[in-house]
Amino acid sequence: MEEVFYPEGYTPALGHEYQFKLETTAAEETLRSMLDFAHRVTQ
C-alpha cells in the first residue's frame, strides 16, 4: 500500500476526489503512482 499526501496549502487546492480531474498535475501524479503500484503487485 502506498499513500499520497500533498502539503497543507497545496495550490491549487485539492477537493474531494481530485484524482478524477485528470487535467490537474496532482491527478496525473496520483494516477501514475496507482498504475506503478498495480504493475508491481501483479508481476
mmCIF entry with sequence, helices, sheets and N, C-alpha, C, O atoms, coordinates in Angstrom:
data_MODEL
# 
_entry.id   MODEL 
# 
_entity.id                         1 
_entity.type                       polymer 
_entity.pdbx_number_of_molecules   1 
# 
_entity_poly.entity_id                      1 
_entity_poly.type                           'polypeptide(L)' 
_entity_poly.nstd_linkage                   no 
_entity_poly.nstd_monomer                   no 
_entity_poly.pdbx_seq_one_letter_code       MEEVFYPEGYTPALGHEYQFKLETTAAEETLRSMLDFAHRVTQ 
_entity_poly.pdbx_seq_one_letter_code_can   MEEVFYPEGYTPALGHEYQFKLETTAAEETLRSMLDFAHRVTQ 
_entity_poly.pdbx_strand_id                 A 
# 
loop_
_entity_poly_seq.entity_id 
_entity_poly_seq.num 
_entity_poly_seq.mon_id 
_entity_poly_seq.hetero 
1 1  MET n 
1 2  GLU n 
1 3  GLU n 
1 4  VAL n 
1 5  PHE n 
1 6  TYR n 
1 7  PRO n 
1 8  GLU n 
1 9  GLY n 
1 10 TYR n 
1 11 THR n 
1 12 PRO n 
1 13 ALA n 
1 14 LEU n 
1 15 GLY n 
1 16 HIS n 
1 17 GLU n 
1 18 TYR n 
1 19 GLN n 
1 20 PHE n 
1 21 LYS n 
1 22 LEU n 
1 23 GLU n 
1 24 THR n 
1 25 THR n 
1 26 ALA n 
1 27 ALA n 
1 28 GLU n 
1 29 GLU n 
1 30 THR n 
1 31 LEU n 
1 32 ARG n 
1 33 SER n 
1 34 MET n 
1 35 LEU n 
1 36 ASP n 
1 37 PHE n 
1 38 ALA n 
1 39 HIS n 
1 40 ARG n 
1 41 VAL n 
1 42 THR n 
1 43 GLN n 
# 
_struct_asym.id          A 
_struct_asym.entity_id   1 
# 
loop_
_struct_conf.conf_type_id 
_struct_conf.id 
_struct_conf.pdbx_PDB_helix_id 
_struct_conf.beg_label_comp_id 
_struct_conf.beg_label_asym_id 
_struct_conf.beg_label_seq_id 
_struct_conf.pdbx_beg_PDB_ins_code 
_struct_conf.end_label_comp_id 
_struct_conf.end_label_asym_id 
_struct_conf.end_label_seq_id 
_struct_conf.pdbx_end_PDB_ins_code 
_struct_conf.beg_auth_comp_id 
_struct_conf.beg_auth_asym_id 
_struct_conf.beg_auth_seq_id 
_struct_conf.end_auth_comp_id 
_struct_conf.end_auth_asym_id 
_struct_conf.end_auth_seq_id 
_struct_conf.pdbx_PDB_helix_class 
_struct_conf.details 
_struct_conf.pdbx_PDB_helix_length 
HELX_P HELX_P1 AA1 TYR A 18 ? PHE A 20 ? TYR A 18 PHE A 20 5 ? 3  
HELX_P HELX_P2 AA2 THR A 25 ? VAL A 41 ? THR A 25 VAL A 41 1 ? 17 
# 
_struct_conf_type.id          HELX_P 
_struct_conf_type.criteria    ? 
_struct_conf_type.reference   ? 
# 
loop_
_atom_site.group_PDB 
_atom_site.id 
_atom_site.type_symbol 
_atom_site.label_atom_id 
_atom_site.label_alt_id 
_atom_site.label_comp_id 
_atom_site.label_asym_id 
_atom_site.label_entity_id 
_atom_site.label_seq_id 
_atom_site.pdbx_PDB_ins_code 
_atom_site.Cartn_x 
_atom_site.Cartn_y 
_atom_site.Cartn_z 
_atom_site.occupancy 
_atom_site.B_iso_or_equiv 
_atom_site.pdbx_formal_charge 
_atom_site.auth_seq_id 
_atom_site.auth_comp_id 
_atom_site.auth_asym_id 
_atom_site.auth_atom_id 
_atom_site.pdbx_PDB_model_num 
ATOM 1   N N  . MET A 1 1  ? 0.838   -1.175  0.000   1.00 0.00 ? 1  MET A N  1 
ATOM 2   C CA . MET A 1 1  ? 0.000   0.000   0.000   1.00 0.00 ? 1  MET A CA 1 
ATOM 3   C C  . MET A 1 1  ? 0.882   1.237   0.000   1.00 0.00 ? 1  MET A C  1 
ATOM 4   O O  . MET A 1 1  ? 1.903   1.298   0.685   1.00 0.00 ? 1  MET A O  1 
ATOM 5   N N  . GLU A 1 2  ? 0.467   2.207   -0.774  1.00 0.00 ? 2  GLU A N  1 
ATOM 6   C CA . GLU A 1 2  ? 1.172   3.477   -0.814  1.00 0.00 ? 2  GLU A CA 1 
ATOM 7   C C  . GLU A 1 2  ? 0.168   4.588   -0.559  1.00 0.00 ? 2  GLU A C  1 
ATOM 8   O O  . GLU A 1 2  ? -0.986  4.516   -0.984  1.00 0.00 ? 2  GLU A O  1 
ATOM 9   N N  . GLU A 1 3  ? 0.619   5.598   0.129   1.00 0.00 ? 3  GLU A N  1 
ATOM 10  C CA . GLU A 1 3  ? -0.248  6.726   0.414   1.00 0.00 ? 3  GLU A CA 1 
ATOM 11  C C  . GLU A 1 3  ? 0.273   7.945   -0.335  1.00 0.00 ? 3  GLU A C  1 
ATOM 12  O O  . GLU A 1 3  ? 1.478   8.111   -0.522  1.00 0.00 ? 3  GLU A O  1 
ATOM 13  N N  . VAL A 1 4  ? -0.641  8.777   -0.752  1.00 0.00 ? 4  VAL A N  1 
ATOM 14  C CA . VAL A 1 4  ? -0.287  10.013  -1.441  1.00 0.00 ? 4  VAL A CA 1 
ATOM 15  C C  . VAL A 1 4  ? -0.805  11.169  -0.606  1.00 0.00 ? 4  VAL A C  1 
ATOM 16  O O  . VAL A 1 4  ? -2.005  11.284  -0.358  1.00 0.00 ? 4  VAL A O  1 
ATOM 17  N N  . PHE A 1 5  ? 0.105   12.018  -0.180  1.00 0.00 ? 5  PHE A N  1 
ATOM 18  C CA . PHE A 1 5  ? -0.279  13.187  0.595   1.00 0.00 ? 5  PHE A CA 1 
ATOM 19  C C  . PHE A 1 5  ? 0.284   14.423  -0.084  1.00 0.00 ? 5  PHE A C  1 
ATOM 20  O O  . PHE A 1 5  ? 1.374   14.390  -0.654  1.00 0.00 ? 5  PHE A O  1 
ATOM 21  N N  . TYR A 1 6  ? -0.452  15.489  -0.019  1.00 0.00 ? 6  TYR A N  1 
ATOM 22  C CA . TYR A 1 6  ? 0.006   16.782  -0.517  1.00 0.00 ? 6  TYR A CA 1 
ATOM 23  C C  . TYR A 1 6  ? 0.049   17.728  0.665   1.00 0.00 ? 6  TYR A C  1 
ATOM 24  O O  . TYR A 1 6  ? -0.791  17.637  1.560   1.00 0.00 ? 6  TYR A O  1 
ATOM 25  N N  . PRO A 1 7  ? 1.006   18.626  0.682   1.00 0.00 ? 7  PRO A N  1 
ATOM 26  C CA . PRO A 1 7  ? 1.157   19.514  1.836   1.00 0.00 ? 7  PRO A CA 1 
ATOM 27  C C  . PRO A 1 7  ? -0.037  20.454  1.996   1.00 0.00 ? 7  PRO A C  1 
ATOM 28  O O  . PRO A 1 7  ? -0.701  20.823  1.027   1.00 0.00 ? 7  PRO A O  1 
ATOM 29  N N  . GLU A 1 8  ? -0.281  20.823  3.239   1.00 0.00 ? 8  GLU A N  1 
ATOM 30  C CA . GLU A 1 8  ? -1.333  21.794  3.512   1.00 0.00 ? 8  GLU A CA 1 
ATOM 31  C C  . GLU A 1 8  ? -0.998  23.073  2.747   1.00 0.00 ? 8  GLU A C  1 
ATOM 32  O O  . GLU A 1 8  ? 0.154   23.506  2.729   1.00 0.00 ? 8  GLU A O  1 
ATOM 33  N N  . GLY A 1 9  ? -1.981  23.658  2.133   1.00 0.00 ? 9  GLY A N  1 
ATOM 34  C CA . GLY A 1 9  ? -1.763  24.864  1.348   1.00 0.00 ? 9  GLY A CA 1 
ATOM 35  C C  . GLY A 1 9  ? -1.349  24.580  -0.088  1.00 0.00 ? 9  GLY A C  1 
ATOM 36  O O  . GLY A 1 9  ? -1.013  25.507  -0.824  1.00 0.00 ? 9  GLY A O  1 
ATOM 37  N N  . TYR A 1 10 ? -1.369  23.304  -0.504  1.00 0.00 ? 10 TYR A N  1 
ATOM 38  C CA . TYR A 1 10 ? -1.021  22.949  -1.881  1.00 0.00 ? 10 TYR A CA 1 
ATOM 39  C C  . TYR A 1 10 ? -1.908  23.752  -2.838  1.00 0.00 ? 10 TYR A C  1 
ATOM 40  O O  . TYR A 1 10 ? -3.115  23.873  -2.629  1.00 0.00 ? 10 TYR A O  1 
ATOM 41  N N  . THR A 1 11 ? -1.304  24.286  -3.868  1.00 0.00 ? 11 THR A N  1 
ATOM 42  C CA . THR A 1 11 ? -2.042  25.085  -4.842  1.00 0.00 ? 11 THR A CA 1 
ATOM 43  C C  . THR A 1 11 ? -1.946  24.433  -6.199  1.00 0.00 ? 11 THR A C  1 
ATOM 44  O O  . THR A 1 11 ? -0.845  24.090  -6.630  1.00 0.00 ? 11 THR A O  1 
ATOM 45  N N  . PRO A 1 12 ? -3.071  24.245  -6.900  1.00 0.00 ? 12 PRO A N  1 
ATOM 46  C CA . PRO A 1 12 ? -4.416  24.642  -6.493  1.00 0.00 ? 12 PRO A CA 1 
ATOM 47  C C  . PRO A 1 12 ? -4.953  23.698  -5.418  1.00 0.00 ? 12 PRO A C  1 
ATOM 48  O O  . PRO A 1 12 ? -4.528  22.548  -5.305  1.00 0.00 ? 12 PRO A O  1 
ATOM 49  N N  . ALA A 1 13 ? -5.891  24.212  -4.638  1.00 0.00 ? 13 ALA A N  1 
ATOM 50  C CA . ALA A 1 13 ? -6.479  23.410  -3.572  1.00 0.00 ? 13 ALA A CA 1 
ATOM 51  C C  . ALA A 1 13 ? -7.096  22.140  -4.159  1.00 0.00 ? 13 ALA A C  1 
ATOM 52  O O  . ALA A 1 13 ? -7.719  22.166  -5.220  1.00 0.00 ? 13 ALA A O  1 
ATOM 53  N N  . LEU A 1 14 ? -6.908  21.026  -3.440  1.00 0.00 ? 14 LEU A N  1 
ATOM 54  C CA . LEU A 1 14 ? -7.434  19.752  -3.909  1.00 0.00 ? 14 LEU A CA 1 
ATOM 55  C C  . LEU A 1 14 ? -8.764  19.480  -3.227  1.00 0.00 ? 14 LEU A C  1 
ATOM 56  O O  . LEU A 1 14 ? -8.856  19.504  -2.000  1.00 0.00 ? 14 LEU A O  1 
ATOM 57  N N  . GLY A 1 15 ? -9.773  19.228  -4.009  1.00 0.00 ? 15 GLY A N  1 
ATOM 58  C CA . GLY A 1 15 ? -11.079 18.914  -3.459  1.00 0.00 ? 15 GLY A CA 1 
ATOM 59  C C  . GLY A 1 15 ? -11.277 17.416  -3.340  1.00 0.00 ? 15 GLY A C  1 
ATOM 60  O O  . GLY A 1 15 ? -10.390 16.627  -3.665  1.00 0.00 ? 15 GLY A O  1 
ATOM 61  N N  . HIS A 1 16 ? -12.433 17.046  -2.876  1.00 0.00 ? 16 HIS A N  1 
ATOM 62  C CA . HIS A 1 16 ? -12.796 15.642  -2.743  1.00 0.00 ? 16 HIS A CA 1 
ATOM 63  C C  . HIS A 1 16 ? -12.722 14.971  -4.110  1.00 0.00 ? 16 HIS A C  1 
ATOM 64  O O  . HIS A 1 16 ? -13.217 15.512  -5.098  1.00 0.00 ? 16 HIS A O  1 
ATOM 65  N N  . GLU A 1 17 ? -12.111 13.807  -4.165  1.00 0.00 ? 17 GLU A N  1 
ATOM 66  C CA . GLU A 1 17 ? -11.938 13.018  -5.394  1.00 0.00 ? 17 GLU A CA 1 
ATOM 67  C C  . GLU A 1 17 ? -11.175 13.776  -6.483  1.00 0.00 ? 17 GLU A C  1 
ATOM 68  O O  . GLU A 1 17 ? -11.492 13.674  -7.668  1.00 0.00 ? 17 GLU A O  1 
ATOM 69  N N  . TYR A 1 18 ? -10.178 14.527  -6.061  1.00 0.00 ? 18 TYR A N  1 
ATOM 70  C CA . TYR A 1 18 ? -9.352  15.291  -7.003  1.00 0.00 ? 18 TYR A CA 1 
ATOM 71  C C  . TYR A 1 18 ? -8.710  14.386  -8.043  1.00 0.00 ? 18 TYR A C  1 
ATOM 72  O O  . TYR A 1 18 ? -8.411  14.830  -9.151  1.00 0.00 ? 18 TYR A O  1 
ATOM 73  N N  . GLN A 1 19 ? -8.495  13.121  -7.696  1.00 0.00 ? 19 GLN A N  1 
ATOM 74  C CA . GLN A 1 19 ? -7.768  12.213  -8.587  1.00 0.00 ? 19 GLN A CA 1 
ATOM 75  C C  . GLN A 1 19 ? -8.512  11.930  -9.882  1.00 0.00 ? 19 GLN A C  1 
ATOM 76  O O  . GLN A 1 19 ? -7.924  11.393  -10.821 1.00 0.00 ? 19 GLN A O  1 
ATOM 77  N N  . PHE A 1 20 ? -9.792  12.278  -9.954  1.00 0.00 ? 20 PHE A N  1 
ATOM 78  C CA . PHE A 1 20 ? -10.560 12.059  -11.176 1.00 0.00 ? 20 PHE A CA 1 
ATOM 79  C C  . PHE A 1 20 ? -10.521 13.268  -12.118 1.00 0.00 ? 20 PHE A C  1 
ATOM 80  O O  . PHE A 1 20 ? -11.029 13.195  -13.237 1.00 0.00 ? 20 PHE A O  1 
ATOM 81  N N  . LYS A 1 21 ? -9.930  14.361  -11.679 1.00 0.00 ? 21 LYS A N  1 
ATOM 82  C CA . LYS A 1 21 ? -9.810  15.564  -12.518 1.00 0.00 ? 21 LYS A CA 1 
ATOM 83  C C  . LYS A 1 21 ? -8.467  15.500  -13.226 1.00 0.00 ? 21 LYS A C  1 
ATOM 84  O O  . LYS A 1 21 ? -7.506  16.163  -12.838 1.00 0.00 ? 21 LYS A O  1 
ATOM 85  N N  . LEU A 1 22 ? -8.424  14.688  -14.273 1.00 0.00 ? 22 LEU A N  1 
ATOM 86  C CA . LEU A 1 22 ? -7.156  14.327  -14.896 1.00 0.00 ? 22 LEU A CA 1 
ATOM 87  C C  . LEU A 1 22 ? -6.436  15.469  -15.598 1.00 0.00 ? 22 LEU A C  1 
ATOM 88  O O  . LEU A 1 22 ? -5.320  15.286  -16.082 1.00 0.00 ? 22 LEU A O  1 
ATOM 89  N N  . GLU A 1 23 ? -7.047  16.629  -15.659 1.00 0.00 ? 23 GLU A N  1 
ATOM 90  C CA . GLU A 1 23 ? -6.350  17.768  -16.248 1.00 0.00 ? 23 GLU A CA 1 
ATOM 91  C C  . GLU A 1 23 ? -5.412  18.425  -15.234 1.00 0.00 ? 23 GLU A C  1 
ATOM 92  O O  . GLU A 1 23 ? -4.694  19.363  -15.579 1.00 0.00 ? 23 GLU A O  1 
ATOM 93  N N  . THR A 1 24 ? -5.410  17.942  -13.986 1.00 0.00 ? 24 THR A N  1 
ATOM 94  C CA . THR A 1 24 ? -4.549  18.530  -12.965 1.00 0.00 ? 24 THR A CA 1 
ATOM 95  C C  . THR A 1 24 ? -3.290  17.702  -12.768 1.00 0.00 ? 24 THR A C  1 
ATOM 96  O O  . THR A 1 24 ? -3.283  16.490  -12.986 1.00 0.00 ? 24 THR A O  1 
ATOM 97  N N  . THR A 1 25 ? -2.240  18.369  -12.357 1.00 0.00 ? 25 THR A N  1 
ATOM 98  C CA . THR A 1 25 ? -0.970  17.697  -12.099 1.00 0.00 ? 25 THR A CA 1 
ATOM 99  C C  . THR A 1 25 ? -1.108  16.682  -10.974 1.00 0.00 ? 25 THR A C  1 
ATOM 100 O O  . THR A 1 25 ? -0.575  15.576  -11.066 1.00 0.00 ? 25 THR A O  1 
ATOM 101 N N  . ALA A 1 26 ? -1.820  17.052  -9.909  1.00 0.00 ? 26 ALA A N  1 
ATOM 102 C CA . ALA A 1 26 ? -1.983  16.135  -8.775  1.00 0.00 ? 26 ALA A CA 1 
ATOM 103 C C  . ALA A 1 26 ? -2.680  14.851  -9.209  1.00 0.00 ? 26 ALA A C  1 
ATOM 104 O O  . ALA A 1 26 ? -2.298  13.766  -8.771  1.00 0.00 ? 26 ALA A O  1 
ATOM 105 N N  . ALA A 1 27 ? -3.684  14.955  -10.051 1.00 0.00 ? 27 ALA A N  1 
ATOM 106 C CA . ALA A 1 27 ? -4.391  13.762  -10.525 1.00 0.00 ? 27 ALA A CA 1 
ATOM 107 C C  . ALA A 1 27 ? -3.479  12.910  -11.394 1.00 0.00 ? 27 ALA A C  1 
ATOM 108 O O  . ALA A 1 27 ? -3.496  11.684  -11.286 1.00 0.00 ? 27 ALA A O  1 
ATOM 109 N N  . GLU A 1 28 ? -2.694  13.527  -12.241 1.00 0.00 ? 28 GLU A N  1 
ATOM 110 C CA . GLU A 1 28 ? -1.760  12.780  -13.082 1.00 0.00 ? 28 GLU A CA 1 
ATOM 111 C C  . GLU A 1 28 ? -0.740  12.037  -12.231 1.00 0.00 ? 28 GLU A C  1 
ATOM 112 O O  . GLU A 1 28 ? -0.439  10.873  -12.497 1.00 0.00 ? 28 GLU A O  1 
ATOM 113 N N  . GLU A 1 29 ? -0.205  12.703  -11.209 1.00 0.00 ? 29 GLU A N  1 
ATOM 114 C CA . GLU A 1 29 ? 0.779   12.072  -10.336 1.00 0.00 ? 29 GLU A CA 1 
ATOM 115 C C  . GLU A 1 29 ? 0.163   10.901  -9.573  1.00 0.00 ? 29 GLU A C  1 
ATOM 116 O O  . GLU A 1 29 ? 0.791   9.852   -9.425  1.00 0.00 ? 29 GLU A O  1 
ATOM 117 N N  . THR A 1 30 ? -1.058  11.081  -9.092  1.00 0.00 ? 30 THR A N  1 
ATOM 118 C CA . THR A 1 30 ? -1.721  10.019  -8.350  1.00 0.00 ? 30 THR A CA 1 
ATOM 119 C C  . THR A 1 30 ? -2.036  8.839   -9.262  1.00 0.00 ? 30 THR A C  1 
ATOM 120 O O  . THR A 1 30 ? -1.863  7.688   -8.861  1.00 0.00 ? 30 THR A O  1 
ATOM 121 N N  . LEU A 1 31 ? -2.493  9.105   -10.471 1.00 0.00 ? 31 LEU A N  1 
ATOM 122 C CA . LEU A 1 31 ? -2.767  8.031   -11.428 1.00 0.00 ? 31 LEU A CA 1 
ATOM 123 C C  . LEU A 1 31 ? -1.492  7.273   -11.746 1.00 0.00 ? 31 LEU A C  1 
ATOM 124 O O  . LEU A 1 31 ? -1.498  6.042   -11.777 1.00 0.00 ? 31 LEU A O  1 
ATOM 125 N N  . ARG A 1 32 ? -0.407  7.980   -11.981 1.00 0.00 ? 32 ARG A N  1 
ATOM 126 C CA . ARG A 1 32 ? 0.875   7.340   -12.285 1.00 0.00 ? 32 ARG A CA 1 
ATOM 127 C C  . ARG A 1 32 ? 1.322   6.464   -11.108 1.00 0.00 ? 32 ARG A C  1 
ATOM 128 O O  . ARG A 1 32 ? 1.794   5.345   -11.311 1.00 0.00 ? 32 ARG A O  1 
ATOM 129 N N  . SER A 1 33 ? 1.176   6.963   -9.904  1.00 0.00 ? 33 SER A N  1 
ATOM 130 C CA . SER A 1 33 ? 1.534   6.200   -8.718  1.00 0.00 ? 33 SER A CA 1 
ATOM 131 C C  . SER A 1 33 ? 0.685   4.940   -8.593  1.00 0.00 ? 33 SER A C  1 
ATOM 132 O O  . SER A 1 33 ? 1.204   3.874   -8.262  1.00 0.00 ? 33 SER A O  1 
ATOM 133 N N  . MET A 1 34 ? -0.611  5.052   -8.855  1.00 0.00 ? 34 MET A N  1 
ATOM 134 C CA . MET A 1 34 ? -1.517  3.908   -8.771  1.00 0.00 ? 34 MET A CA 1 
ATOM 135 C C  . MET A 1 34 ? -1.161  2.864   -9.821  1.00 0.00 ? 34 MET A C  1 
ATOM 136 O O  . MET A 1 34 ? -1.162  1.669   -9.528  1.00 0.00 ? 34 MET A O  1 
ATOM 137 N N  . LEU A 1 35 ? -0.862  3.295   -11.024 1.00 0.00 ? 35 LEU A N  1 
ATOM 138 C CA . LEU A 1 35 ? -0.502  2.360   -12.087 1.00 0.00 ? 35 LEU A CA 1 
ATOM 139 C C  . LEU A 1 35 ? 0.828   1.667   -11.793 1.00 0.00 ? 35 LEU A C  1 
ATOM 140 O O  . LEU A 1 35 ? 0.973   0.471   -12.045 1.00 0.00 ? 35 LEU A O  1 
ATOM 141 N N  . ASP A 1 36 ? 1.797   2.413   -11.260 1.00 0.00 ? 36 ASP A N  1 
ATOM 142 C CA . ASP A 1 36 ? 3.074   1.804   -10.875 1.00 0.00 ? 36 ASP A CA 1 
ATOM 143 C C  . ASP A 1 36 ? 2.851   0.745   -9.805  1.00 0.00 ? 36 ASP A C  1 
ATOM 144 O O  . ASP A 1 36 ? 3.421   -0.343  -9.879  1.00 0.00 ? 36 ASP A O  1 
ATOM 145 N N  . PHE A 1 37 ? 2.031   1.053   -8.820  1.00 0.00 ? 37 PHE A N  1 
ATOM 146 C CA . PHE A 1 37 ? 1.721   0.103   -7.751  1.00 0.00 ? 37 PHE A CA 1 
ATOM 147 C C  . PHE A 1 37 ? 1.057   -1.138  -8.318  1.00 0.00 ? 37 PHE A C  1 
ATOM 148 O O  . PHE A 1 37 ? 1.469   -2.255  -8.004  1.00 0.00 ? 37 PHE A O  1 
ATOM 149 N N  . ALA A 1 38 ? 0.039   -0.963  -9.145  1.00 0.00 ? 38 ALA A N  1 
ATOM 150 C CA . ALA A 1 38 ? -0.685  -2.105  -9.732  1.00 0.00 ? 38 ALA A CA 1 
ATOM 151 C C  . ALA A 1 38 ? 0.263   -2.978  -10.545 1.00 0.00 ? 38 ALA A C  1 
ATOM 152 O O  . ALA A 1 38 ? 0.172   -4.205  -10.501 1.00 0.00 ? 38 ALA A O  1 
ATOM 153 N N  . HIS A 1 39 ? 1.161   -2.360  -11.275 1.00 0.00 ? 39 HIS A N  1 
ATOM 154 C CA . HIS A 1 39 ? 2.134   -3.109  -12.069 1.00 0.00 ? 39 HIS A CA 1 
ATOM 155 C C  . HIS A 1 39 ? 3.043   -3.947  -11.167 1.00 0.00 ? 39 HIS A C  1 
ATOM 156 O O  . HIS A 1 39 ? 3.277   -5.125  -11.438 1.00 0.00 ? 39 HIS A O  1 
ATOM 157 N N  . ARG A 1 40 ? 3.554   -3.333  -10.090 1.00 0.00 ? 40 ARG A N  1 
ATOM 158 C CA . ARG A 1 40 ? 4.463   -4.042  -9.185  1.00 0.00 ? 40 ARG A CA 1 
ATOM 159 C C  . ARG A 1 40 ? 3.791   -5.235  -8.509  1.00 0.00 ? 40 ARG A C  1 
ATOM 160 O O  . ARG A 1 40 ? 4.398   -6.300  -8.391  1.00 0.00 ? 40 ARG A O  1 
ATOM 161 N N  . VAL A 1 41 ? 2.558   -5.070  -8.069  1.00 0.00 ? 41 VAL A N  1 
ATOM 162 C CA . VAL A 1 41 ? 1.921   -6.150  -7.294  1.00 0.00 ? 41 VAL A CA 1 
ATOM 163 C C  . VAL A 1 41 ? 1.300   -7.232  -8.166  1.00 0.00 ? 41 VAL A C  1 
ATOM 164 O O  . VAL A 1 41 ? 0.862   -8.260  -7.650  1.00 0.00 ? 41 VAL A O  1 
ATOM 165 N N  . THR A 1 42 ? 1.254   -7.015  -9.493  1.00 0.00 ? 42 THR A N  1 
ATOM 166 C CA . THR A 1 42 ? 0.666   -8.031  -10.364 1.00 0.00 ? 42 THR A CA 1 
ATOM 167 C C  . THR A 1 42 ? 1.708   -8.730  -11.230 1.00 0.00 ? 42 THR A C  1 
ATOM 168 O O  . THR A 1 42 ? 1.351   -9.521  -12.103 1.00 0.00 ? 42 THR A O  1 
ATOM 169 N N  . GLN A 1 43 ? 2.963   -8.455  -11.007 1.00 0.00 ? 43 GLN A N  1 
ATOM 170 C CA . GLN A 1 43 ? 4.023   -9.119  -11.777 1.00 0.00 ? 43 GLN A CA 1 
ATOM 171 C C  . GLN A 1 43 ? 4.224   -10.532 -11.314 1.00 0.00 ? 43 GLN A C  1 
ATOM 172 O O  . GLN A 1 43 ? 5.075   -11.242 -11.849 1.00 0.00 ? 43 GLN A O  1 
# 
